């Protein structure tokens, strides 16, 4: 038990269901570390919101490890080499990640230290099925989601059962590394994040509390309720899954146990398919490393995207004049999260009505979302833009007014995030420009002052987008 084994925490900031930690604890003394390696991440280093979440997640992990988590910043290979020499490390263990830059770096690190006689092992911490475990009969990856899930995932080996946290962990006392504040994850000049984090319990316990609340209150009627942003039928587990404060194995097992016990077969199946969409996104990234920057469908390389900084700014700030879009963009800014149905609406508006490149929207979400994930973010933006795998057809253009009327009929979601319109009757909350002057005056609303007029016309911009798509086909 005197052997020192490094557990390199990455996107698995938890003690339970952590195979690398479990294995290291059985082998000897554990040296737990975290390395912020912006150098290797380059342009895909974490955005501002993700860094805020990471700060709290590391703080919670350190507390659970009795203050023994050692944090570092810089080149991971060099930091690991120094630690292995200083502590005479026998084993180095981590959970696999699937971003192209991580895989390239990890492969080099693994080969280097294996040659030095270190026992280097990686484990599956983040996916129910790793990309190479779900393939078509001819050995090629799936490109369409439904057969990927129904024929691939559900016919593959079932996900393993979650592991408990180790009973005991012999920890190396912290004598190196940085203080958490030295990572400078929190902005120093302007405190824009305090209200955002107040909406969340950023901890491993908080992740499980969130799961329990969803199963009790949200899984029933999930299939239909998940489309209504004013209802609490979404799990809101995405940031916890991204940072690994809860594992997909834990979520899968708990959901299936609860759903089957309460005969929620229809809702359970739909929730499991949403977990599988996350898996599909990681498979797409694994086999198509370019998707965060380039369309999967090459013909979209020639799409005539527009440049309009005023439109982009109005979209980012929630000042487009379309209430459901503005509510979504403000929810993002205020909470670090956006309801999934609304994500599709605001994304469609950006890439189709405004004809702004999907990469611009992807970049904004990368910086503002707590759950910014390279695989999910890029695959989802390409899906809406119509240029990805199994994408929505480009001619499927969400109308923000009809979407709002259908999924937020009473305007509760809009009233929450666009309070200047809160007094309007349901009839006009979705399209305030249609409200009579006396109604607007009664609620002290002057369009263009308290709330903007629509920045574009939906009909003409839809026709423009369709025309551009037809030309692309020719």
Number of C-alpha atoms within 10 A of each C-alpha: 10 10 14 23 30 27 23 23 23 18 22 26 26 26 21 19 23 26 22 24 28 21 17 25 23 16 16 19 21 28 27 24 20 19 20 18 18 15 13 16 15 10 9 16 16 22 19 18 27 24 19 21 26 21 17 18 22 21 18 19 22 20 12 15 16 11 14 20 30 21 21 21 16 13 15 19 18 11 15 20 14 11 17 19 9 9 14 13 21 18 24 24 22 24 20 21 21 19 17 17 14 15 14 12 15 18 10 12 17 18 12 15 18 14 10 8 11 18 15 19 15 16 15 15 23 23 20 22 23 18 20 12 15 24 18 14 9 6 10 11 20 23 17 12 19 16 13 22 22 13 15 20 23 14 11 14 12 10 16 12 11 18 14 12 15 17 8 9 17 15 19 17 15 16 9 12 17 14 12 17 10 12 15 12 20 21 13 8 6 7 9 14 18 11 13 19 18 11 12 15 15 21 22 22 14 15 24 19 13 17 22 17 14 20 22 11 15 20 25 20 14 25 17 12 18 23 18 21 23 19 15 16 21 21 18 19 18 20 22 28 22 22 25 24 27 31 26 26 20 19 21 20 15 16 22 18 12 16 21 11 10 11 11 17 14 14 20 25 16 16 22 15 18 13 18 24 19 21 25 30 21 25 24 23 21 21 15 13 15 14 22 21 13 18 23 21 14 11 11 18 13 8 15 15 17 11 12 11 10 10 17 17 12 16 25 22 14 24 22 23 22 27 28 31 27 23 24 28 27 23 22 23 21 20 20 27 25 24 17 15 15 24 19 20 21 25 25 26 25 21 24 29 23 24 23 22 17 25 18 14 20 21 17 14 26 23 18 21 23 29 25 26 24 22 22 22 22 29 29 22 27 27 23 26 29 25 23 24 21 15 20 15 13 18 16 14 23 19 16 22 17 13 16 25 18 12 21 21 18 17 25 16 23 27 19 15 21 22 11 15 23 17 16 20 14 15 14 18 28 27 21 23 18 11 16 10 12 10 15 19 11 10 13 13 20 14 15 10 8 11 19 19 17 17 15 14 10 20 10 11 16 21 14 16 20 18 13 16 17 12 10 14 10 5
